[in-house]
Amino acid sequence: MYLYEHFESSKIMLNNFINQLRITELELQDELQEKSSITIHKKDDIIIKNNQYIKVLKIVLKGKVRVYQENGEREILIYYLNPIEACTLSLSACFEDCKSTVNAVVEEDCTILNIPVRFVRDWNFKYKSWNSFTTNTYRESYNHLINQYSNLAFQPLKDRLFDYLVSKANDTVVKKTHQELAKELGTTREVISRLLKKLESNGKLNLRQKEIQILK
């Protein structure tokens, strides 16, 4: 029963993907049904690893994925992938047959559409709607990177930290350690702890054991 329900749910998600991308070529619709696969991933699952060859393009159908680079114990956030989005850096690796330069970890439980690299390349020249999807993916990723650069260059870390906490809050509560926040924001635990205490003294949040409450 579970396998049947999973199959039906996957089928619905793939059809939604086809509709949202406005894929009108019947042949491409058939190829997507036949040659792609759908997988389910839990929070914290790593779905793309740095320095590994990309064998499939992963497109988020449901959930959220964090794409980042790692430098020692620090992370540099590149962008998040939301439903109907693919990792541009992985897409580039598909066309150039090179290794990934990023990691991607599941931020919220995910359903992923997996398309083998050889089809990603072929479809780009064969189908107009697929070419539009890859072009839009590059453009949106460029905008994400510009926004990320602007935040790093012009927004104080204290403000970036608070905005990050607000984006991560589940009903005003963030369950992350100071070390996790430091890693995800590319700084040290000591700096994060100091900024959190300052935000608490300013009435922005309450610090608890292994969680942070955002005050409205």
Secondary structure by P-SEA (a helix, b strand, c coil): caaaaaaaaaaaaaaaaaaaaccccaaaaaaaaccbbbbbbccccccccccccccbbbbbccbbbbbbcccccbbbbccccccccccaaaaaaaaacbbbcbbbbbcccbbbbbbcaaaaaaaaaccaaaaaaaaaaaaaaaaaaaaaaaaaccccaaaaaaaaaaaacccccccccaaaaaaaacccaaaaaaaaaaaaaaccccccccbbbbcc
